[in-house]
């Protein structure tokens, strides 16, 4: 049986909407998984699973909860509401709230893992690299990991780079990338790699032009150089958000991520 807690407010920022999470708790969960949605930091909500899971029955989050992971899907402020570092601050607030209240919400384990897709994968990586959060493992699907290098990676993959203030990255950072290099560096997970970081799994489409797989490889290489564990698995023929995958293939990459998180939470 899965117990659901909907619209649990975890932070109230003056002048902004209340920030909430939805929590799906199986009996005797093996770990708590904090899930962060994608959307280029400018769209998306906690109710959305990754890619094309809208027709799943049960839906993505109850499905993951049946594996033994309690899942907290978390909202964060979008770039139209606030710029960096608001988003990682909101993720930190959710992690702090869950650390304090998890027991009364039915999460009996103190193990925490994190999972994010696209912009959520970027935020998941930042959170996992922050020592105080004590994240046991991170699964990141097609994440941005080096904001300054992203345009170069897109150009080399055959896409159309944009470093302007109007780009998704510029809206997130609060200015054109060439005008805010310090902010871009601070917002990039590659800048926060440290010894003792948790294990990472990266899943990335090899045909992704929006966020090329080189972005996952950059962070994986930095993690390995610091003595950490990082695995990059490419999904053949898949673009950003894996739109080419049918339901069995999407379930397969979902199950791969769940196994990784459960293995490292054990």
C-alpha positions in Angstrom: 0.0 0.0 0.0 1.2 3.5 -0.9 0.3 6.4 1.4 0.2 9.7 -0.4 0.7 13.1 1.2 -0.2 15.9 -1.2 0.6 19.6 -1.2 2.8 19.5 1.9 4.2 23.0 2.2 7.8 23.0 3.1 8.8 26.7 2.7 7.2 30.1 2.5 9.3 32.8 0.9 8.0 36.4 1.4 6.5 37.6 -1.9 6.4 34.1 -3.5 4.0 31.3 -3.7 4.2 28.6 -1.0 6.5 25.8 -2.0 5.1 22.3 -1.6 6.0 18.7 -2.2 4.0 15.5 -2.8 5.2 12.4 -0.9 4.5 8.8 -1.8 5.4 6.3 1.0 5.4 2.5 0.7 5.3 0.3 3.8 8.8 0.0 5.3 10.6 2.2 2.8 14.3 1.5 2.1 15.2 5.1 1.4 13.7 8.5 0.7 14.1 9.7 -2.8 13.8 13.4 -3.4 12.7 14.0 -7.1 13.3 17.2 -9.0 11.3 17.9 -12.2 12.7 19.4 -15.4 11.6 22.3 -17.6 14.7 24.4 -18.3 14.3 26.0 -14.8 11.4 28.0 -16.3 8.4 25.6 -16.5 7.3 22.3 -14.9 5.8 21.3 -11.6 6.2 18.6 -9.0 3.2 16.7 -10.4 5.1 15.8 -13.6 7.3 12.7 -14.0 10.0 12.5 -16.6 9.5 12.4 -20.3 6.5 10.5 -21.6 5.1 8.9 -18.4 1.7 10.7 -18.5 -0.2 7.6 -19.5 1.3 5.3 -16.9 -1.1 3.5 -14.6 -0.1 3.6 -11.8 1.5 7.0 -12.5 5.3 7.4 -12.3 5.6 8.3 -8.6 3.3 5.6 -7.2 5.1 3.2 -9.5 8.5 4.1 -8.1 7.2 3.9 -4.6 6.2 0.3 -5.2 9.9 -0.5 -5.5 10.6 0.5 -1.9 11.6 4.1 -2.4 9.6 6.7 -0.7 9.4 9.5 -3.2 9.1 13.2 -2.4 8.5 15.3 -5.6 9.5 18.8 -4.9 8.6 22.2 -6.3 11.1 25.0 -6.6 10.9 28.6 -7.8 11.1 28.9 -11.6 13.4 31.4 -13.3 10.4 33.7 -14.0 10.0 34.0 -10.3 13.6 34.1 -9.1 17.1 33.6 -10.4 20.0 31.5 -9.1 20.6 30.7 -6.2 16.9 30.6 -5.4 16.4 27.1 -6.9 19.1 25.2 -5.0 18.0 27.2 -1.9 14.5 25.8 -2.3 15.9 22.2 -2.8 17.9 22.7 0.4 14.8 23.8 2.3 12.9 20.7 1.1 15.7 18.5 2.3 15.9 20.2 5.6 12.1 19.9 6.0 12.1 16.2 5.2 15.0 15.6 7.6 13.0 17.1 10.4 9.5 15.7 9.5 10.1 12.4 7.7 9.2 10.2 10.7 5.8 11.8 11.2 5.2 11.4 7.5 5.9 7.7 7.7 9.4 7.5 6.4 11.2 5.4 8.9 14.7 5.3 7.2 17.2 8.1 7.5 18.8 7.3 4.1 18.2 9.9 1.4 18.9 9.7 -2.3 18.1 12.2 -5.1 16.9 12.0 -8.6 16.4 14.8 -11.1 15.8 15.2 -14.9 17.1 18.0 -17.1 17.1 21.2 -15.0 16.1 19.0 -12.1 19.1 16.8 -12.8 21.3 19.9 -12.5 19.7 20.8 -9.2 20.0 17.2 -8.0 23.7 17.2 -8.7 24.2 20.5 -6.8 22.4 19.1 -3.8 24.3 15.8 -3.9 27.6 17.7 -3.9 26.7 19.7 -0.8 28.1 17.7 2.2 25.5 18.7 4.7 22.7 17.1 2.8 24.3 13.6 3.3 22.9 12.3 0.0 23.7 8.6 -0.5 23.4 8.5 -4.3 22.3 10.6 -7.2 20.6 9.7 -10.5 20.7 12.5 -13.1 19.0 12.3 -16.4 20.3 14.6 -19.2 21.5 17.3 -16.7 23.3 20.5 -17.3 26.6 20.3 -15.4 28.8 23.1 -16.8 26.9 26.2 -17.8 29.8 28.0 -19.4 30.7 24.9 -21.6 27.1 24.2 -22.6 27.1 26.4 -25.7 30.3 24.8 -26.9 28.9 21.3 -26.3 25.7 22.2 -28.2 27.6 23.6 -31.1 29.9 20.5 -31.4 26.8 18.2 -31.2 25.2 20.1 -34.1 22.7 22.2 -32.1 22.1 25.9 -31.9 23.8 27.4 -28.8 22.5 30.6 -27.1 24.4 32.5 -24.5 22.1 35.4 -24.3 20.1 36.7 -21.4 16.9 35.4 -23.1 18.2 31.8 -23.2 17.0 29.3 -20.6 20.4 29.5 -19.0 20.4 33.3 -19.1 17.0 33.5 -17.5 18.1 31.1 -14.8 21.4 33.0 -14.1 19.9 36.5 -14.4 22.0 37.7 -17.4 23.9 36.6 -20.5 26.4 34.0 -19.7 29.3 36.2 -20.8 28.1 38.9 -18.4 27.8 36.7 -15.4 30.8 34.3 -15.5 31.1 34.0 -11.7 27.4 33.2 -11.3 27.6 30.6 -14.1 30.6 29.0 -12.4 28.9 29.0 -9.0 25.7 27.4 -10.5 27.7 24.6 -12.3 28.0 21.2 -10.5 31.5 20.7 -12.0 32.6 23.6 -9.7 31.5 21.8 -6.6 33.1 18.4 -7.1 34.7 17.2 -3.9 36.3 14.0 -2.5 33.7 11.9 -0.7 30.9 12.8 -3.1 28.2 10.2 -3.4 27.9 7.8 -6.4 26.3 9.2 -9.5 24.4 7.6 -12.3 23.9 9.7 -15.5 21.5 8.6 -18.2 21.7 10.7 -21.4 20.4 10.3 -24.9 23.2 10.1 -27.5 21.2 12.3 -29.9 20.5 15.1 -27.3 21.1 18.5 -28.9 19.6 20.6 -26.2 21.9 19.3 -23.5 24.5 17.1 -25.2 25.8 14.0 -23.4 29.2 15.7 -23.1 27.6 17.6 -20.1 27.1 14.3 -18.2 30.6 13.2 -19.2 32.1 16.4 -17.9 30.8 16.0 -14.4 31.5 12.2 -14.4 35.1 12.8 -15.3 35.5 15.4 -12.6 34.0 13.1 -10.0 36.3 10.2 -11.0 39.3 12.5 -10.9 38.3 13.3 -7.2 38.1 9.6 -6.4 34.4 9.3 -6.7 32.1 6.8 -8.6 30.3 8.0 -11.7 28.6 6.0 -14.4 27.4 7.5 -17.7 25.0 5.4 -19.7 24.0 6.6 -23.2 20.5 5.8 -24.5 20.9 5.1 -28.3 18.9 7.4 -30.6 17.3 9.3 -27.7 17.0 13.1 -27.6 16.4 15.4 -24.7 13.7 14.1 -22.4 13.8 10.7 -24.2 10.7 11.4 -26.4 11.7 8.5 -28.7 11.3 5.9 -26.0 8.1 3.8 -25.8 6.6 2.8 -22.4 8.7 -0.4 -22.0 11.9 1.4 -22.8 11.0 4.3 -20.4 10.2 1.8 -17.7 13.6 0.1 -18.3 15.6 3.3 -17.7 13.3 4.1 -14.7 14.0 0.7 -13.3 17.7 1.1 -13.9 17.7 4.3 -11.9 15.7 2.8 -9.1 18.1 -0.2 -8.8 21.1 2.2 -8.7 19.5 4.3 -5.9 18.4 1.3 -3.9 21.7 -0.4 -4.2 23.6 2.6 -2.9 21.0 3.4 -0.2 21.4 -0.1 1.3 
